[in-house]
Amino acid sequence: GETVVLDENGVSCAMNGINAFLEWLQAHKVKVVEIERLVYSRKHHYAGRADITAHVDDSEYPYVIDYKTGKDIYDDVFYQLASYQMALEEEGCKYQGRIAMHFDKFTGAFKAVYLDQLSYSSYERDCGVFLSLVHVNTNHGILKNARYAEWKAKNGK
């Protein structure tokens, strides 16, 4: 990530976000299972690092949670968290769902978005989108490397 230098107002805003997060933790009886969990999918050959897995509000299974500090929560977090959950489920673990937590580093606002409770979110669809992106990225890399090798052969490099 980027380094952000905060003035006095920025520190105040950041503290507001941290305090709101701490209030959310207390209000939702969060029990952390793992922090910074390395995930790897043997089936689909990708890896990542889940910020946290935790039980929330006495959930039967933990949630996969990611922290965001940008201007908002963007679409890629749906696919990112789906990929983490999918890789963890390959290991036989069960999860309640996905939560994106947003800490606005400029305003100090905090929100927790339960992705699987949104009408437009679907874990299965988000997994499909992520795997499609992995497929495109992999094949684009293969094509790029092949074209470069061909260019080198033609140009005597």
KABEL-V408591 format. One record per residue. N is the residue number from 1. RES is the residue in three letters. D_CENTER is the distance of its C-alpha to the mean C-alpha in whole Angstrom. Layout:
BEGIN
N RES D_CENTER
N RES D_CENTER
END
This chain:
BEGIN
1 GLY 14
2 GLU 17
3 THR 20
4 VAL 21
5 VAL 24
6 LEU 25
7 ASP 28
8 GLU 30
9 ASN 28
10 GLY 25
11 VAL 25
12 SER 26
13 CYS 23
14 ALA 21
15 MET 23
16 ASN 23
17 GLY 19
18 ILE 19
19 ASN 22
20 ALA 20
21 PHE 17
22 LEU 20
23 GLU 22
24 TRP 19
25 LEU 19
26 GLN 23
27 ALA 23
28 HIS 21
29 LYS 22
30 VAL 19
31 LYS 19
32 VAL 17
33 VAL 17
34 GLU 15
35 ILE 13
36 GLU 11
37 ARG 12
38 LEU 12
39 VAL 11
40 TYR 14
41 SER 15
42 ARG 19
43 LYS 19
44 HIS 17
45 HIS 17
46 TYR 14
47 ALA 12
48 GLY 9
49 ARG 8
50 ALA 7
51 ASP 8
52 ILE 10
53 THR 11
54 ALA 14
55 HIS 17
56 VAL 17
57 ASP 21
58 ASP 22
59 SER 20
60 GLU 21
61 TYR 18
62 PRO 15
63 TYR 12
64 VAL 8
65 ILE 7
66 ASP 5
67 TYR 7
68 LYS 8
69 THR 12
70 GLY 13
71 LYS 15
72 ASP 13
73 ILE 10
74 TYR 10
75 ASP 10
76 ASP 8
77 VAL 5
78 PHE 7
79 TYR 7
80 GLN 4
81 LEU 4
82 ALA 8
83 SER 8
84 TYR 7
85 GLN 10
86 MET 12
87 ALA 13
88 LEU 13
89 GLU 16
90 GLU 17
91 GLU 18
92 GLY 20
93 CYS 18
94 LYS 17
95 TYR 15
96 GLN 15
97 GLY 12
98 ARG 9
99 ILE 9
100 ALA 7
101 MET 10
102 HIS 11
103 PHE 14
104 ASP 16
105 LYS 18
106 PHE 21
107 THR 22
108 GLY 20
109 ALA 19
110 PHE 16
111 LYS 15
112 ALA 13
113 VAL 12
114 TYR 13
115 LEU 11
116 ASP 14
117 GLN 17
118 LEU 16
119 SER 19
120 TYR 18
121 SER 15
122 SER 15
123 TYR 13
124 GLU 16
125 ARG 16
126 ASP 12
127 CYS 13
128 GLY 16
129 VAL 14
130 PHE 12
131 LEU 15
132 SER 17
133 LEU 15
134 VAL 15
135 HIS 19
136 VAL 19
137 ASN 18
138 THR 20
139 ASN 23
140 HIS 23
141 GLY 23
142 ILE 26
143 LEU 28
144 LYS 27
145 ASN 29
146 ALA 32
147 ARG 33
148 TYR 33
149 ALA 35
150 GLU 37
151 TRP 37
152 LYS 38
153 ALA 41
154 LYS 42
155 ASN 43
156 GLY 44
157 LYS 41
END
